[in-house]
Amino acid sequence: MIAKNNLGHLLGVCYGAVFATFVMAGLHSYWPDMSVWVLVLLSAAFFVAFYFAGLWVHVRNEQNKKLPINSKELRRRTKEFYDRLDSQGGPQSRQ
């Protein structure tokens, strides 16, 4: 199992590898006579940029889980929770 702090880095590496490859493939097909060194430098820059974008996506997802919800949604979730407990045959002490 991957720890939460490592999951963000893994997501960043995946984003960096996939999207940087797509951008570089598109750039190479648009401008095929570009120097190899320029392509390598741009590839590294795009990888770093998309790596940080992947980290940002992970952090935003974790923050969204912790954000408070409105009262209507809280009542709906609470009712859903207790209805599920009631359907499982839990104690009937709740009024």
Helices and strands as residue ranges (DSSP letters): H 4-30, H 36-66, H 71-87
